[in-house]
Amino acid sequence: MPITKETRLITSLAAKQNNLGPAMHNAGFAALGLNFIFLPITTDDIAGGIAAVRGLKLVGTTVSMPHKQAVMAYLDQVDAVAREIGAVNTVANRDGVLTGYNSDWVGAMEALKEVTTLSGKNAVVLGAGGAARGIVYGLRQNGARVTVLNRDAVKGGKLAADFGVNYGGGLQELGTRNDYDVLVNATSIGFGTEAAPVEAGAIKPGVVVLDAVFVPTETTLLRRARERGCTVIPGYRMLIHQALFQFELFTGQKPPFAVMEKALLAAV
């Protein structure tokens, strides 16, 4: 659909951009014949970015690292779930009122539910940033028992206390544990590199492993987990499911899953 003066704009605010969000959303808009366009903006100035969303009357924006917590100070409202999580990755502009939401937790839970059930399971989450907060929230909501491991003990302990879960020490402590069914990497370790948050021998054989890192699609962590007989979930599964939530929030339309998934896989 050609860009016209009626075209409605959605953006992404991030310190580092990728083409995955635009690929999914724009494919969805085209499939439904919607006069929307998704254009990412790279910025370190989240206050200025949100002012632009407001001043230019954009439909909304997605929010990526490192802005997911800082952005909350510049919004008119924050959804109750996002406020409990303490991180926002989606902002909708409705008649000039900017409301923050969190779709990370939705994406992670839907990706996990594709391969396992969560009620009564023991889960270990690596990390304590915005993504980790959403994932811990989602796991708790779905009846899992959660332990957080994080390099920064203060930050890890605070996350655990905020959600009433366990803090088990640094990432290296994973190798001492044999009591979990699900492992989630919510750190950025491995994004665009061969690095991994833990050594191969630390991964319990046969568990479910989700890596929130989506570039590359087969991270070192997932490769190591696969070699140990684990069921692995690449980060793009989380990405597609959280994008579906965003799409419906922005457009009010049910997202075309197959179209958006195909566009994501082609872009990846």
N, C-alpha and C positions, 0 to 999 in steps of 0.2 A: 504494500500500500504506500503511495507517495506521501512524503511529509508535507503537511499543509499547516495553515494557521490554526486549524482545529486539532492538530496532533497533540496528544497529551504526553508529557515527558516524565519518566521515572529515571532516577539516577542511582549510583552506588557511590558511597563515600568511603575511601580506604587509602591507607598509606601506600599500598601496593595493589595494583589491579590485575585481574585476569579476564579472559574473554568468556568464561563459563556462564556467569549470570546473564550477560547480554544474549548469548547464544540461546539459552533456554527460554528466557522471557520473550525475546523477539520472535522466536519460532512459534511460541504459544499465541502471541498477538496475531501473527499472520494467519495461523490456522483458524482462528475464530473471527477473522476479519475486523479486529479491533484497531482503531486508529491511535495506538500507543507506540512509543519507542523507548527503549532502555539504553541510556548512554552513561557509562561509568566516568567518574571524576576522581582523579588522584589528588589527595590533599592531606596535609598534616594539620590543617586548621579546621577542626570539627565545628567550632563555633561559627566560623565563616561559612562552612558548608551548609549548616542548618539554616543560617540566615538566608542563604541563596534559595534553599528549598521553599522557605516561607515567602521571600520577596518575589520570586519568579513564579509562585503558585504552582509548583510541581505537584504531581499526584502523590509523590513520596520518594523515599530512598531506602536502599539497603545500607547497612553499616557493617564494616569489617574491621579487622585488627588495624590499629590498636584503640579504636574509638568506642567500643561497645559499652563501656561503663561511663566514660566521660560524656557521651552524647546525652545522657539522661538529664543533665543539668540545663540543657537548652530546649527542652520539650515542654509543651503545655500540659500533657498528661502522659502517664505511663500505665499501661495495662497491668492489672493486679498480678498476673503471673510473672511478667517481666520485672515488676518491682520486687517480687519475692526472690527471683533469680538474681537480680542486681545487675542485669545486662540487657541491652537493647540491640537488636540487629536489623530491625525493620521499623520505619517511620511512615505513617500514613497521614496525609494532609487532607482533612475533611473540613471544607469551608474555612480554611485558615487556622484550624486547630490541629496542631501536630501531636500525634499520639504514638508512643513507642511500644513495640511488641518484641517478643522473642520467639523466633521460629527454629533456632538451633536445637532446642530440646525436642521439638516435634520431629525434626528431621532425624535426629539420632535414635529416638524411640522407634520410629517407623522402620528405619534401617535394621535395627536389632530384631524387631518383630517379624521381619521377613524370614528369619532363620531360627528364632528361639522364642521361648516365653520368658518372662522376667519375674513374675511373682514367686517369692520364696528363694530366688537365686542370690548368690553372693557375687558382688561385682567390685572390681578394683578400677578406679579412675586415676589416670596419670595426669597431673596438672591441677592448677587452681585459678586459672584465668576465667574470662567470660564464657568461653565454650564449656569449660569444666563445670561451671556453676549451673548452666542449663542442663547438662547431661546428668549431674548428680540429682538435680531437681526431678528430672524425668524418671530416673531409676527409682527414686523414692516413691514417686507418684504411682509407679507400676509395681510396687511391692517388693523391690529388691533391697537387700542389705548391702550397704556401700562402705568401702574403705578408700580414702584419698591418699595418694602418695604424691609428694611434691618436693622439689629441691629447696624451696624457701619454706622453712618450718612455720614461720609466723603466718604467711599467707595460706598455707595448706591447713594449718590448725584453725584459722578463722573460717575458711570455707566449711570445714567439717562441723565446727560449732554452729554456724549459721543454719545448717540443714540437719543437725542432729545425727551425723554419721561419724565414722571413725577416721582419725588421722593416723596413718601407719608409718610415717617417716618419709625418707627420701625415696627417689625412684629406685635406687639400688636395693631397697628392701623387698622388691617384688620377688627376687630370687629366694627369699626366705619363706615365702608363703606358698601353701598348697591347698588353700581353702576357698578358692574362687572358681566361678563358672564362666564369668564374663570379664573381659579386660578391654578397657577403652582408653586409647591414647587421646587425650584432649590437649596435649601440648602442641607447639608448632615444630617440634623437633622432627626433622625429616622432610620439611616442606621444601621441595626443589633440590634436595640433596640426598646423599646416601646415608646420612646419619640416622640413628635410631635411639629412642629414649631408654631402651634396656637391651642387654645382651641376649643372644638367642637362648642360652641356658637358663635364663631367668623366667622364661615363658612356660607356664604349666602346659603340658601336652593335652590336646583334646578339648580345650576350652573355645569359647567364641571370642574372637578378637576384632574389634572395630577400631580403625584408625581414622580420626577426624581429618587428618592430612589427606588432601585429595590430589596433590601433584607431587610425585608421580602417582599414577593409579595403583601401581604395585610398589608400595614403600618397602624399605628394608625391614621394618617391623612386620609387615604382612608376609613378606617372603619367609622370614624366619619362623613366623607362627605357622605358616602352611607346612613348612618342613617338619614341624613338630606335631603335625596331625590336627591342627586347629581349624575350625571353621572361620574363615576370614571375611570381613566386610570392608571393602574399599570406601574411602571417604566420599566418593562421588555419590554413593547411595544415600548418605546423609544429606548431601548437597541437593539432590533432586527432590527429596521429600520436603526439605525446608523451603525450597523454591515454589513448590506447589501451594504451600500455605501463603507465601507472599503474593503469588499471582492472584489468588482469590481475594486476598485482602485489598490489593490495589484495584482490581477490575470488577469485583463482584460476580465474576464468572467462574464456573467450574473449570479448572485447568485441564488442557488436553495432555494427559500423562504421557502417552506413547510418543507424541510429537516432541515434547520437551525432553524426554529421556533420549530419544534419537539424536536430537540436537546437542545435548550434553556429551554423549558418547563420541560424536563426531568432533566436537571441540576438544575433548580430552585427548 
